[in-house]
Amino acid sequence: GSAVIEMVAVVLGFAGEGDCSR
């Protein structure tokens, strides 16, 4: 997904669009 969405996902603590699962 988008880098912005992934960064926000990491901050919130959930998987973004599946690209960066944490």
N, C-alpha and C positions, 0 to 999 in steps of 0.2 A: 504493500500500500504506500501511501504518501509518507515522506519522511516526517512531516509535521504531525500527521496522525499517529505515527509510530512513537514519536517523542512524547506526545500527549498521553499515549497509551502507557508508556513506561512510567510516566509521572503518576498517573492515576493508579497504575498497578494492574492493568489488564492487557490481554493480547490485542494488538491493533487490528490489522486485517488478516493476520495469519503469517505475514512475512517475518515479523519479529515477535515470536511467542515467548513470554517471560512468566 
